[in-house]
């Protein structure tokens, strides 16, 4: 079963090593995410720890999907835990980090209605089970609750992620050639997407 929940800064620090394993697995699988391969696990964990101040300040929101019951186990219930419904940072025995996604709200005064989606990743052992879509849906729901109306992201052109975003209602803006390299250093085009979110219902 997968449980998706946001992380506090303290929980992020405590989860840096398993998140580092996830990041390294993703880079090893061919998704650069801003890194070149092979990615050292200690370097990957340090990168996650360095994000804690942004989480603490509210400049970054981060969700983690944990797998309970072994590799790829999922009951298919689709139930995600909210804040306070899951174990604390030191109480995840038997669980592992299977996926994650980030949301960076814009800071300019005239742009606080928008945010950037970043670092959506799922461990290779957990792909093909709809987990990426569930992570994206959890992020979008939280963004609506915060009054965010426009989301933007970019991804490698012709990557499997493009099919996910198209099926989730994202709009393709265009491509930038040779925008970034893959983990082996080969340049690839990047495609930019946006999604207009519904307005949060008023009480």
SULMOTA-V434472 format. One record per run of one state. SS is the DSSP state (H for helix, E for strand, L for the rest). FROM is the first residue (numbers start at 1). LEN is the number of residues. If there is no record, write none. Layout:
SS/FROM/LEN
SS/FROM/LEN
//
This chain:
L/1/1
E/2/5
L/7/2
H/9/6
L/15/1
H/16/13
L/29/12
H/41/9
L/50/2
H/52/6
L/58/3
E/61/8
L/69/26
E/95/11
L/106/3
H/109/3
L/112/2
E/114/9
L/123/1
H/124/3
L/127/4
H/131/15
L/146/4
E/150/7
L/157/3
H/160/8
L/168/3
E/171/11
L/182/5
E/187/10
L/197/7
//
